[in-house]
Amino acid sequence: MPYKIGTKQTTKMVEQRKATCVYAARDADPRMITKLVQLCEREGVPITWYDTMLNLGETCGIDIGAAMAAVVPEEE
């Protein structure tokens, strides 16, 4: 499953209505994720919460933590 990792990428995917789901880390900086959570609620995109940025990074297959990621369908 392809991911767009990071706040800017995730925001862009939600705005373009390409994200089917958003992953967010509970320990991420609230100033970074508050706007995105509101955007997801407005756009009807479900959010899956992870306890830590490290858990989220591992889920996305990267060796570092991630504050958020968007799940996007394969490009045609």
PyMOL Python script that loads the backbone (N, CA, C, O; Angstrom):
from pymol import cmd

cmd.read_pdbstr("""\
ATOM      1  N   MET A   1       0.845  -1.199   0.000  1.00  0.00           N
ATOM      2  CA  MET A   1       0.000   0.000   0.000  1.00  0.00           C
ATOM      3  C   MET A   1       0.879   1.246   0.000  1.00  0.00           C
ATOM      4  O   MET A   1       1.721   1.406   0.884  1.00  0.00           O
ATOM      5  N   PRO A   2       0.695   2.127  -0.976  1.00  0.00           N
ATOM      6  CA  PRO A   2       1.550   3.317  -1.053  1.00  0.00           C
ATOM      7  C   PRO A   2       1.142   4.390  -0.039  1.00  0.00           C
ATOM      8  O   PRO A   2      -0.039   4.603   0.235  1.00  0.00           O
ATOM      9  N   TYR A   3       2.152   5.047   0.498  1.00  0.00           N
ATOM     10  CA  TYR A   3       1.939   6.120   1.474  1.00  0.00           C
ATOM     11  C   TYR A   3       2.596   7.391   0.983  1.00  0.00           C
ATOM     12  O   TYR A   3       3.609   7.355   0.284  1.00  0.00           O
ATOM     13  N   LYS A   4       2.008   8.517   1.357  1.00  0.00           N
ATOM     14  CA  LYS A   4       2.670   9.816   1.222  1.00  0.00           C
ATOM     15  C   LYS A   4       2.972  10.225   2.651  1.00  0.00           C
ATOM     16  O   LYS A   4       2.060  10.427   3.452  1.00  0.00           O
ATOM     17  N   ILE A   5       4.245  10.346   2.968  1.00  0.00           N
ATOM     18  CA  ILE A   5       4.660  10.554   4.351  1.00  0.00           C
ATOM     19  C   ILE A   5       5.029  12.016   4.589  1.00  0.00           C
ATOM     20  O   ILE A   5       5.686  12.647   3.761  1.00  0.00           O
ATOM     21  N   GLY A   6       4.595  12.542   5.734  1.00  0.00           N
ATOM     22  CA  GLY A   6       4.921  13.906   6.114  1.00  0.00           C
ATOM     23  C   GLY A   6       3.698  14.811   6.068  1.00  0.00           C
ATOM     24  O   GLY A   6       2.727  14.541   5.361  1.00  0.00           O
ATOM     25  N   THR A   7       3.770  15.876   6.827  1.00  0.00           N
ATOM     26  CA  THR A   7       2.635  16.782   6.971  1.00  0.00           C
ATOM     27  C   THR A   7       2.234  17.428   5.650  1.00  0.00           C
ATOM     28  O   THR A   7       1.056  17.441   5.293  1.00  0.00           O
ATOM     29  N   LYS A   8       3.222  17.967   4.920  1.00  0.00           N
ATOM     30  CA  LYS A   8       2.896  18.663   3.665  1.00  0.00           C
ATOM     31  C   LYS A   8       2.300  17.718   2.643  1.00  0.00           C
ATOM     32  O   LYS A   8       1.287  18.030   2.017  1.00  0.00           O
ATOM     33  N   GLN A   9       2.930  16.553   2.470  1.00  0.00           N
ATOM     34  CA  GLN A   9       2.439  15.570   1.498  1.00  0.00           C
ATOM     35  C   GLN A   9       1.040  15.093   1.872  1.00  0.00           C
ATOM     36  O   GLN A   9       0.160  14.980   1.019  1.00  0.00           O
ATOM     37  N   THR A  10       0.849  14.815   3.159  1.00  0.00           N
ATOM     38  CA  THR A  10      -0.442  14.316   3.629  1.00  0.00           C
ATOM     39  C   THR A  10      -1.533  15.354   3.396  1.00  0.00           C
ATOM     40  O   THR A  10      -2.613  15.029   2.901  1.00  0.00           O
ATOM     41  N   THR A  11      -1.249  16.599   3.752  1.00  0.00           N
ATOM     42  CA  THR A  11      -2.206  17.689   3.554  1.00  0.00           C
ATOM     43  C   THR A  11      -2.589  17.801   2.078  1.00  0.00           C
ATOM     44  O   THR A  11      -3.763  17.937   1.735  1.00  0.00           O
ATOM     45  N   LYS A  12      -1.570  17.742   1.210  1.00  0.00           N
ATOM     46  CA  LYS A  12      -1.810  17.848  -0.226  1.00  0.00           C
ATOM     47  C   LYS A  12      -2.719  16.719  -0.719  1.00  0.00           C
ATOM     48  O   LYS A  12      -3.631  16.960  -1.510  1.00  0.00           O
ATOM     49  N   MET A  13      -2.477  15.498  -0.260  1.00  0.00           N
ATOM     50  CA  MET A  13      -3.279  14.354  -0.692  1.00  0.00           C
ATOM     51  C   MET A  13      -4.736  14.472  -0.235  1.00  0.00           C
ATOM     52  O   MET A  13      -5.654  14.108  -0.970  1.00  0.00           O
ATOM     53  N   VAL A  14      -4.942  14.989   0.995  1.00  0.00           N
ATOM     54  CA  VAL A  14      -6.313  15.172   1.496  1.00  0.00           C
ATOM     55  C   VAL A  14      -7.006  16.273   0.692  1.00  0.00           C
ATOM     56  O   VAL A  14      -8.164  16.128   0.300  1.00  0.00           O
ATOM     57  N   GLU A  15      -6.291  17.371   0.450  1.00  0.00           N
ATOM     58  CA  GLU A  15      -6.883  18.481  -0.311  1.00  0.00           C
ATOM     59  C   GLU A  15      -7.252  18.055  -1.729  1.00  0.00           C
ATOM     60  O   GLU A  15      -8.257  18.506  -2.278  1.00  0.00           O
ATOM     61  N   GLN A  16      -6.433  17.182  -2.317  1.00  0.00           N
ATOM     62  CA  GLN A  16      -6.699  16.712  -3.689  1.00  0.00           C
ATOM     63  C   GLN A  16      -7.671  15.526  -3.699  1.00  0.00           C
ATOM     64  O   GLN A  16      -7.966  14.955  -4.749  1.00  0.00           O
ATOM     65  N   ARG A  17      -8.158  15.174  -2.513  1.00  0.00           N
ATOM     66  CA  ARG A  17      -9.093  14.051  -2.350  1.00  0.00           C
ATOM     67  C   ARG A  17      -8.522  12.729  -2.851  1.00  0.00           C
ATOM     68  O   ARG A  17      -9.251  11.890  -3.380  1.00  0.00           O
ATOM     69  N   LYS A  18      -7.217  12.550  -2.681  1.00  0.00           N
ATOM     70  CA  LYS A  18      -6.570  11.301  -3.095  1.00  0.00           C
ATOM     71  C   LYS A  18      -6.351  10.360  -1.916  1.00  0.00           C
ATOM     72  O   LYS A  18      -6.138   9.162  -2.106  1.00  0.00           O
ATOM     73  N   ALA A  19      -6.402  10.901  -0.693  1.00  0.00           N
ATOM     74  CA  ALA A  19      -6.150  10.073   0.498  1.00  0.00           C
ATOM     75  C   ALA A  19      -7.399   9.264   0.845  1.00  0.00           C
ATOM     76  O   ALA A  19      -8.499   9.810   0.929  1.00  0.00           O
ATOM     77  N   THR A  20      -7.217   7.954   1.045  1.00  0.00           N
ATOM     78  CA  THR A  20      -8.346   7.126   1.475  1.00  0.00           C
ATOM     79  C   THR A  20      -8.392   7.048   2.993  1.00  0.00           C
ATOM     80  O   THR A  20      -9.435   6.758   3.579  1.00  0.00           O
ATOM     81  N   CYS A  21      -7.247   7.311   3.626  1.00  0.00           N
ATOM     82  CA  CYS A  21      -7.125   7.262   5.083  1.00  0.00           C
ATOM     83  C   CYS A  21      -5.883   8.045   5.472  1.00  0.00           C
ATOM     84  O   CYS A  21      -4.940   8.143   4.686  1.00  0.00           O
ATOM     85  N   VAL A  22      -5.872   8.595   6.659  1.00  0.00           N
ATOM     86  CA  VAL A  22      -4.695   9.311   7.156  1.00  0.00           C
ATOM     87  C   VAL A  22      -4.247   8.658   8.449  1.00  0.00           C
ATOM     88  O   VAL A  22      -5.063   8.359   9.320  1.00  0.00           O
ATOM     89  N   TYR A  23      -2.942   8.437   8.569  1.00  0.00           N
ATOM     90  CA  TYR A  23      -2.344   7.934   9.804  1.00  0.00           C
ATOM     91  C   TYR A  23      -1.721   9.121  10.526  1.00  0.00           C
ATOM     92  O   TYR A  23      -1.029   9.930   9.908  1.00  0.00           O
ATOM     93  N   ALA A  24      -1.962   9.232  11.829  1.00  0.00           N
ATOM     94  CA  ALA A  24      -1.391  10.326  12.614  1.00  0.00           C
ATOM     95  C   ALA A  24      -0.818   9.768  13.915  1.00  0.00           C
ATOM     96  O   ALA A  24      -1.352   8.814  14.481  1.00  0.00           O
ATOM     97  N   ALA A  25       0.267  10.370  14.379  1.00  0.00           N
ATOM     98  CA  ALA A  25       0.916   9.924  15.612  1.00  0.00           C
ATOM     99  C   ALA A  25       0.484  10.816  16.771  1.00  0.00           C
ATOM    100  O   ALA A  25       0.487  12.042  16.663  1.00  0.00           O
ATOM    101  N   ARG A  26       0.112  10.183  17.879  1.00  0.00           N
ATOM    102  CA  ARG A  26      -0.339  10.929  19.059  1.00  0.00           C
ATOM    103  C   ARG A  26       0.760  11.800  19.673  1.00  0.00           C
ATOM    104  O   ARG A  26       0.469  12.810  20.314  1.00  0.00           O
ATOM    105  N   ASP A  27       2.034  11.403  19.472  1.00  0.00           N
ATOM    106  CA  ASP A  27       3.121  12.185  20.081  1.00  0.00           C
ATOM    107  C   ASP A  27       3.696  13.237  19.131  1.00  0.00           C
ATOM    108  O   ASP A  27       4.726  13.843  19.426  1.00  0.00           O
ATOM    109  N   ALA A  28       3.037  13.453  17.998  1.00  0.00           N
ATOM    110  CA  ALA A  28       3.489  14.499  17.077  1.00  0.00           C
ATOM    111  C   ALA A  28       3.124  15.865  17.648  1.00  0.00           C
ATOM    112  O   ALA A  28       2.235  15.975  18.491  1.00  0.00           O
ATOM    113  N   ASP A  29       3.808  16.893  17.189  1.00  0.00           N
ATOM    114  CA  ASP A  29       3.559  18.267  17.636  1.00  0.00           C
ATOM    115  C   ASP A  29       2.115  18.643  17.286  1.00  0.00           C
ATOM    116  O   ASP A  29       1.743  18.654  16.112  1.00  0.00           O
ATOM    117  N   PRO A  30       1.300  18.952  18.308  1.00  0.00           N
ATOM    118  CA  PRO A  30      -0.115  19.281  18.046  1.00  0.00           C
ATOM    119  C   PRO A  30      -0.290  20.419  17.048  1.00  0.00           C
ATOM    120  O   PRO A  30      -1.265  20.433  16.296  1.00  0.00           O
ATOM    121  N   ARG A  31       0.640  21.375  17.029  1.00  0.00           N
ATOM    122  CA  ARG A  31       0.514  22.492  16.087  1.00  0.00           C
ATOM    123  C   ARG A  31       0.613  21.996  14.647  1.00  0.00           C
ATOM    124  O   ARG A  31       0.052  22.595  13.731  1.00  0.00           O
ATOM    125  N   MET A  32       1.339  20.888  14.463  1.00  0.00           N
ATOM    126  CA  MET A  32       1.495  20.340  13.117  1.00  0.00           C
ATOM    127  C   MET A  32       0.249  19.594  12.667  1.00  0.00           C
ATOM    128  O   MET A  32      -0.126  19.664  11.497  1.00  0.00           O
ATOM    129  N   ILE A  33      -0.398  18.880  13.586  1.00  0.00           N
ATOM    130  CA  ILE A  33      -1.469  17.987  13.144  1.00  0.00           C
ATOM    131  C   ILE A  33      -2.885  18.507  13.354  1.00  0.00           C
ATOM    132  O   ILE A  33      -3.828  17.959  12.783  1.00  0.00           O
ATOM    133  N   THR A  34      -3.054  19.544  14.153  1.00  0.00           N
ATOM    134  CA  THR A  34      -4.407  20.047  14.430  1.00  0.00           C
ATOM    135  C   THR A  34      -5.142  20.450  13.156  1.00  0.00           C
ATOM    136  O   THR A  34      -6.293  20.063  12.955  1.00  0.00           O
ATOM    137  N   LYS A  35      -4.479  21.232  12.288  1.00  0.00           N
ATOM    138  CA  LYS A  35      -5.126  21.689  11.058  1.00  0.00           C
ATOM    139  C   LYS A  35      -5.478  20.510  10.163  1.00  0.00           C
ATOM    140  O   LYS A  35      -6.534  20.486   9.531  1.00  0.00           O
ATOM    141  N   LEU A  36      -4.585  19.541  10.117  1.00  0.00           N
ATOM    142  CA  LEU A  36      -4.834  18.394   9.254  1.00  0.00           C
ATOM    143  C   LEU A  36      -5.996  17.554   9.773  1.00  0.00           C
ATOM    144  O   LEU A  36      -6.800  17.054   8.985  1.00  0.00           O
ATOM    145  N   VAL A  37      -6.090  17.397  11.085  1.00  0.00           N
ATOM    146  CA  VAL A  37      -7.212  16.646  11.665  1.00  0.00           C
ATOM    147  C   VAL A  37      -8.525  17.340  11.292  1.00  0.00           C
ATOM    148  O   VAL A  37      -9.493  16.678  10.919  1.00  0.00           O
ATOM    149  N   GLN A  38      -8.559  18.669  11.391  1.00  0.00           N
ATOM    150  CA  GLN A  38      -9.760  19.423  11.028  1.00  0.00           C
ATOM    151  C   GLN A  38     -10.084  19.265   9.546  1.00  0.00           C
ATOM    152  O   GLN A  38     -11.247  19.134   9.165  1.00  0.00           O
ATOM    153  N   LEU A  39      -9.042  19.278   8.716  1.00  0.00           N
ATOM    154  CA  LEU A  39      -9.223  19.104   7.279  1.00  0.00           C
ATOM    155  C   LEU A  39      -9.801  17.721   6.974  1.00  0.00           C
ATOM    156  O   LEU A  39     -10.708  17.588   6.153  1.00  0.00           O
ATOM    157  N   CYS A  40      -9.275  16.700   7.637  1.00  0.00           N
ATOM    158  CA  CYS A  40      -9.778  15.334   7.436  1.00  0.00           C
ATOM    159  C   CYS A  40     -11.247  15.235   7.843  1.00  0.00           C
ATOM    160  O   CYS A  40     -12.048  14.602   7.154  1.00  0.00           O
ATOM    161  N   GLU A  41     -11.593  15.861   8.960  1.00  0.00           N
ATOM    162  CA  GLU A  41     -12.982  15.836   9.416  1.00  0.00           C
ATOM    163  C   GLU A  41     -13.893  16.511   8.393  1.00  0.00           C
ATOM    164  O   GLU A  41     -14.981  16.015   8.102  1.00  0.00           O
ATOM    165  N   ARG A  42     -13.443  17.647   7.845  1.00  0.00           N
ATOM    166  CA  ARG A  42     -14.216  18.367   6.830  1.00  0.00           C
ATOM    167  C   ARG A  42     -14.392  17.533   5.565  1.00  0.00           C
ATOM    168  O   ARG A  42     -15.470  17.505   4.972  1.00  0.00           O
ATOM    169  N   GLU A  43     -13.316  16.855   5.158  1.00  0.00           N
ATOM    170  CA  GLU A  43     -13.328  16.098   3.902  1.00  0.00           C
ATOM    171  C   GLU A  43     -13.856  14.672   4.081  1.00  0.00           C
ATOM    172  O   GLU A  43     -14.042  13.950   3.101  1.00  0.00           O
ATOM    173  N   GLY A  44     -14.096  14.271   5.321  1.00  0.00           N
ATOM    174  CA  GLY A  44     -14.608  12.931   5.571  1.00  0.00           C
ATOM    175  C   GLY A  44     -13.564  11.831   5.422  1.00  0.00           C
ATOM    176  O   GLY A  44     -13.900  10.691   5.101  1.00  0.00           O
ATOM    177  N   VAL A  45     -12.298  12.172   5.654  1.00  0.00           N
ATOM    178  CA  VAL A  45     -11.217  11.187   5.551  1.00  0.00           C
ATOM    179  C   VAL A  45     -10.966  10.594   6.939  1.00  0.00           C
ATOM    180  O   VAL A  45     -10.682  11.336   7.879  1.00  0.00           O
ATOM    181  N   PRO A  46     -11.067   9.272   7.084  1.00  0.00           N
ATOM    182  CA  PRO A  46     -10.847   8.664   8.403  1.00  0.00           C
ATOM    183  C   PRO A  46      -9.393   8.776   8.852  1.00  0.00           C
ATOM    184  O   PRO A  46      -8.475   8.743   8.033  1.00  0.00           O
ATOM    185  N   ILE A  47      -9.197   8.909  10.160  1.00  0.00           N
ATOM    186  CA  ILE A  47      -7.847   8.998  10.735  1.00  0.00           C
ATOM    187  C   ILE A  47      -7.608   7.773  11.603  1.00  0.00           C
ATOM    188  O   ILE A  47      -8.436   7.419  12.442  1.00  0.00           O
ATOM    189  N   THR A  48      -6.471   7.135  11.391  1.00  0.00           N
ATOM    190  CA  THR A  48      -6.034   6.038  12.246  1.00  0.00           C
ATOM    191  C   THR A  48      -4.895   6.570  13.104  1.00  0.00           C
ATOM    192  O   THR A  48      -3.902   7.082  12.588  1.00  0.00           O
ATOM    193  N   TRP A  49      -5.048   6.445  14.420  1.00  0.00           N
ATOM    194  CA  TRP A  49      -4.043   6.999  15.330  1.00  0.00           C
ATOM    195  C   TRP A  49      -3.014   5.952  15.736  1.00  0.00           C
ATOM    196  O   TRP A  49      -3.352   4.798  16.001  1.00  0.00           O
ATOM    197  N   TYR A  50      -1.766   6.368  15.780  1.00  0.00           N
ATOM    198  CA  TYR A  50      -0.657   5.544  16.279  1.00  0.00           C
ATOM    199  C   TYR A  50      -0.137   6.203  17.541  1.00  0.00           C
ATOM    200  O   TYR A  50      -0.150   7.428  17.663  1.00  0.00           O
ATOM    201  N   ASP A  51       0.326   5.377  18.491  1.00  0.00           N
ATOM    202  CA  ASP A  51       0.810   5.929  19.757  1.00  0.00           C
ATOM    203  C   ASP A  51       2.047   6.796  19.584  1.00  0.00           C
ATOM    204  O   ASP A  51       2.174   7.838  20.227  1.00  0.00           O
ATOM    205  N   THR A  52       2.959   6.367  18.714  1.00  0.00           N
ATOM    206  CA  THR A  52       4.206   7.113  18.555  1.00  0.00           C
ATOM    207  C   THR A  52       4.539   7.329  17.083  1.00  0.00           C
ATOM    208  O   THR A  52       4.069   6.607  16.203  1.00  0.00           O
ATOM    209  N   MET A  53       5.359   8.336  16.848  1.00  0.00           N
ATOM    210  CA  MET A  53       5.829   8.630  15.500  1.00  0.00           C
ATOM    211  C   MET A  53       6.670   7.460  14.978  1.00  0.00           C
ATOM    212  O   MET A  53       6.666   7.168  13.782  1.00  0.00           O
ATOM    213  N   LEU A  54       7.388   6.799  15.886  1.00  0.00           N
ATOM    214  CA  LEU A  54       8.215   5.664  15.489  1.00  0.00           C
ATOM    215  C   LEU A  54       7.356   4.504  14.979  1.00  0.00           C
ATOM    216  O   LEU A  54       7.676   3.891  13.960  1.00  0.00           O
ATOM    217  N   ASN A  55       6.261   4.205  15.694  1.00  0.00           N
ATOM    218  CA  ASN A  55       5.332   3.157  15.238  1.00  0.00           C
ATOM    219  C   ASN A  55       4.801   3.477  13.851  1.00  0.00           C
ATOM    220  O   ASN A  55       4.728   2.605  12.984  1.00  0.00           O
ATOM    221  N   LEU A  56       4.433   4.721  13.653  1.00  0.00           N
ATOM    222  CA  LEU A  56       3.885   5.142  12.369  1.00  0.00           C
ATOM    223  C   LEU A  56       4.935   5.011  11.274  1.00  0.00           C
ATOM    224  O   LEU A  56       4.637   4.543  10.175  1.00  0.00           O
ATOM    225  N   GLY A  57       6.157   5.423  11.573  1.00  0.00           N
ATOM    226  CA  GLY A  57       7.244   5.288  10.601  1.00  0.00           C
ATOM    227  C   GLY A  57       7.467   3.837  10.209  1.00  0.00           C
ATOM    228  O   GLY A  57       7.640   3.525   9.030  1.00  0.00           O
ATOM    229  N   GLU A  58       7.462   2.950  11.198  1.00  0.00           N
ATOM    230  CA  GLU A  58       7.654   1.518  10.932  1.00  0.00           C
ATOM    231  C   GLU A  58       6.536   0.979  10.045  1.00  0.00           C
ATOM    232  O   GLU A  58       6.790   0.205   9.123  1.00  0.00           O
ATOM    233  N   THR A  59       5.304   1.388  10.323  1.00  0.00           N
ATOM    234  CA  THR A  59       4.167   0.951   9.510  1.00  0.00           C
ATOM    235  C   THR A  59       4.361   1.347   8.048  1.00  0.00           C
ATOM    236  O   THR A  59       4.007   0.597   7.138  1.00  0.00           O
ATOM    237  N   CYS A  60       4.924   2.530   7.837  1.00  0.00           N
ATOM    238  CA  CYS A  60       5.126   3.035   6.479  1.00  0.00           C
ATOM    239  C   CYS A  60       6.418   2.526   5.849  1.00  0.00           C
ATOM    240  O   CYS A  60       6.735   2.852   4.705  1.00  0.00           O
ATOM    241  N   GLY A  61       7.161   1.720   6.613  1.00  0.00           N
ATOM    242  CA  GLY A  61       8.378   1.131   6.067  1.00  0.00           C
ATOM    243  C   GLY A  61       9.589   2.045   6.052  1.00  0.00           C
ATOM    244  O   GLY A  61      10.490   1.876   5.231  1.00  0.00           O
ATOM    245  N   ILE A  62       9.612   3.026   6.968  1.00  0.00           N
ATOM    246  CA  ILE A  62      10.791   3.889   7.064  1.00  0.00           C
ATOM    247  C   ILE A  62      11.439   3.721   8.437  1.00  0.00           C
ATOM    248  O   ILE A  62      10.798   3.287   9.395  1.00  0.00           O
ATOM    249  N   ASP A  63      12.720   4.072   8.509  1.00  0.00           N
ATOM    250  CA  ASP A  63      13.491   3.847   9.735  1.00  0.00           C
ATOM    251  C   ASP A  63      13.406   4.994  10.737  1.00  0.00           C
ATOM    252  O   ASP A  63      14.011   4.929  11.807  1.00  0.00           O
ATOM    253  N   ILE A  64      12.665   6.034  10.398  1.00  0.00           N
ATOM    254  CA  ILE A  64      12.544   7.183  11.296  1.00  0.00           C
ATOM    255  C   ILE A  64      11.074   7.413  11.622  1.00  0.00           C
ATOM    256  O   ILE A  64      10.192   6.825  10.996  1.00  0.00           O
ATOM    257  N   GLY A  65      10.820   8.254  12.586  1.00  0.00           N
ATOM    258  CA  GLY A  65       9.447   8.557  12.955  1.00  0.00           C
ATOM    259  C   GLY A  65       8.767   9.421  11.915  1.00  0.00           C
ATOM    260  O   GLY A  65       9.419  10.136  11.154  1.00  0.00           O
ATOM    261  N   ALA A  66       7.447   9.346  11.896  1.00  0.00           N
ATOM    262  CA  ALA A  66       6.654  10.184  10.997  1.00  0.00           C
ATOM    263  C   ALA A  66       5.473  10.718  11.789  1.00  0.00           C
ATOM    264  O   ALA A  66       4.837   9.972  12.534  1.00  0.00           O
ATOM    265  N   ALA A  67       5.174  11.999  11.636  1.00  0.00           N
ATOM    266  CA  ALA A  67       4.043  12.604  12.342  1.00  0.00           C
ATOM    267  C   ALA A  67       2.732  12.154  11.712  1.00  0.00           C
ATOM    268  O   ALA A  67       1.745  11.918  12.409  1.00  0.00           O
ATOM    269  N   MET A  68       2.731  12.038  10.386  1.00  0.00           N
ATOM    270  CA  MET A  68       1.523  11.636   9.679  1.00  0.00           C
ATOM    271  C   MET A  68       1.843  11.104   8.312  1.00  0.00           C
ATOM    272  O   MET A  68       2.908  11.359   7.751  1.00  0.00           O
ATOM    273  N   ALA A  69       0.896  10.356   7.788  1.00  0.00           N
ATOM    274  CA  ALA A  69       1.025   9.802   6.442  1.00  0.00           C
ATOM    275  C   ALA A  69      -0.366   9.627   5.861  1.00  0.00           C
ATOM    276  O   ALA A  69      -1.336   9.406   6.585  1.00  0.00           O
ATOM    277  N   ALA A  70      -0.446   9.729   4.542  1.00  0.00           N
ATOM    278  CA  ALA A  70      -1.710   9.504   3.842  1.00  0.00           C
ATOM    279  C   ALA A  70      -1.615   8.183   3.091  1.00  0.00           C
ATOM    280  O   ALA A  70      -0.601   7.881   2.462  1.00  0.00           O
ATOM    281  N   VAL A  71      -2.688   7.404   3.165  1.00  0.00           N
ATOM    282  CA  VAL A  71      -2.768   6.190   2.361  1.00  0.00           C
ATOM    283  C   VAL A  71      -3.414   6.596   1.042  1.00  0.00           C
ATOM    284  O   VAL A  71      -4.522   7.130   1.022  1.00  0.00           O
ATOM    285  N   VAL A  72      -2.709   6.336  -0.063  1.00  0.00           N
ATOM    286  CA  VAL A  72      -3.235   6.703  -1.379  1.00  0.00           C
ATOM    287  C   VAL A  72      -3.270   5.468  -2.274  1.00  0.00           C
ATOM    288  O   VAL A  72      -2.352   4.648  -2.244  1.00  0.00           O
ATOM    289  N   PRO A  73      -4.326   5.338  -3.065  1.00  0.00           N
ATOM    290  CA  PRO A  73      -4.392   4.200  -3.973  1.00  0.00           C
ATOM    291  C   PRO A  73      -3.265   4.272  -5.005  1.00  0.00           C
ATOM    292  O   PRO A  73      -2.728   5.349  -5.266  1.00  0.00           O
ATOM    293  N   GLU A  74      -2.913   3.147  -5.580  1.00  0.00           N
ATOM    294  CA  GLU A  74      -1.878   3.113  -6.612  1.00  0.00           C
ATOM    295  C   GLU A  74      -2.240   4.070  -7.738  1.00  0.00           C
ATOM    296  O   GLU A  74      -3.398   4.168  -8.144  1.00  0.00           O
ATOM    297  N   GLU A  75      -1.217   4.781  -8.239  1.00  0.00           N
ATOM    298  CA  GLU A  75      -1.442   5.662  -9.388  1.00  0.00           C
ATOM    299  C   GLU A  75      -1.698   4.780 -10.603  1.00  0.00           C
ATOM    300  O   GLU A  75      -1.117   3.703 -10.735  1.00  0.00           O
ATOM    301  N   GLU A  76      -2.556   5.239 -11.471  1.00  0.00           N
ATOM    302  CA  GLU A  76      -2.842   4.467 -12.699  1.00  0.00           C
ATOM    303  C   GLU A  76      -1.692   4.590 -13.665  1.00  0.00           C
ATOM    304  O   GLU A  76      -1.736   4.017 -14.754  1.00  0.00           O
TER     305      GLU A  76
END
""", "prot")
cmd.dss("prot")
cmd.show_as("cartoon", "prot")
cmd.util.cbc("prot")
cmd.orient("prot")
